[in-house]
């Protein structure tokens, strides 16, 4: 990156730190891209969590959004986790756990809740239930993946690009929504 690019990116990282409202953060991520961290729950970064990839799309025009929304919710990033650009993780009530040495591709999202009741009468007044998401160690998650509530992904699994994961994925297997 050029000197000017470094200065501009540093400003963007600083701006999103100011916009963040989260108070309970344990540890510190290495930010190559801005991250906005919000919520009343707990966010924990173990050693060497990297957010953003310089030589990848969306580096200059997006940011990571991480929210442990309610008290009692938590998002835990294991050691040596690498996250590409435009990442989003929202834990409404339960937890999201990302295991050690997991690699997460570009434009990925992890949610532990539907965020709205599926009953049309309660859709705007209830958030629906939250269920923990657990991602094992050394998991590879391709680009443009969405992982939804209640999912457990076993160690050494591979999630193919473009997948929407709503079921458990066994350790050491490859998951794809495509045949």
Secondary structure, DSSP 8 states (H G I E B T S, - for coil): --HHHHHHHHHHHHHHHHH-----EES--EESS-EEEEESSEEEE-TT-EE--TTSTTTTT--EEEEE-STT-EEEE-TT-EE-SS-EEEESSSEEEE-TT-EE-TT-EEESB-SS-SSTTTTTT----B--EEE-TT-EE-TT-EE-TT-EE-TT-EE-TT-EE-S-B-TT-EE-S--
